[in-house]
Amino acid sequence: MQGGAGMANWVRPVTMALGMSAVLVGITLVGVWAAQGDSWQVSRRRAIAAGGPALHRHLDDLKAFDAWQTLERRDEPPTTTFSTPSGGVGAWMEQRTARAMSKTTITSLSADVVRYEFESTGFLGTGQSRLDVVLHPAGDRTDVEASFTGRFTFVTRLMWPLFRKGLTSAVGDHLDSSLATLEQRVMSEGGGGTPLPDRGP
């Protein structure tokens, strides 16, 4: 009897300690979850020796946009459908593969900012994100800033602590590559002379 009582006296504090630990872990996870907010963002900037009109030819129409952006590139070549017209606010581009679908829509367009909204469906569910391309005139060049904002889903929020560094790095690489291709296309049209060195983020 004493052995059983002793065991019960030993198990009870251990159980309480484990329970308190679980509560603390839960509180910590809730705190981390709340601190992440609703979205995450990666930005890159590149100086291009061209003015706004030369750049807008590649920004305002989704067929031209798709020729330089790499954010929506797939390992498997997609079937792409464009709205008619393919440029201006409300224009959209839909890309489908056997495993995923994405839709890009121009939702805002001004002299300084073009916004693209993305909606994608894949093995992680449905995700929403956006790309803002902001033009900063700087004399004989334009500093082109590309800011990608991803919105958390339940799954991506849970995975964020593990994959944050790799994901933000990959998106940053895509933005750098996209801006470099944009510059090449603008320069090939005589957009403004010799390409300027990248000024970095």
URTAFEN-V554368 format. One record per helix or strand of 3 or more residues. SS is the DSSP state (alpha for helix, beta for strand). FROM is the first residue (numbers start at 1). LEN is the number of residues. If there is no record, write none. Layout:
BEGIN
((SS,FROM,LEN) (SS,FROM,LEN))
END
This chain:
BEGIN
((alpha,2,34) (beta,39,10) (alpha,52,5) (alpha,62,7) (beta,79,4) (beta,92,5) (beta,101,9) (beta,113,10) (beta,125,14) (beta,141,11) (alpha,154,35))
END
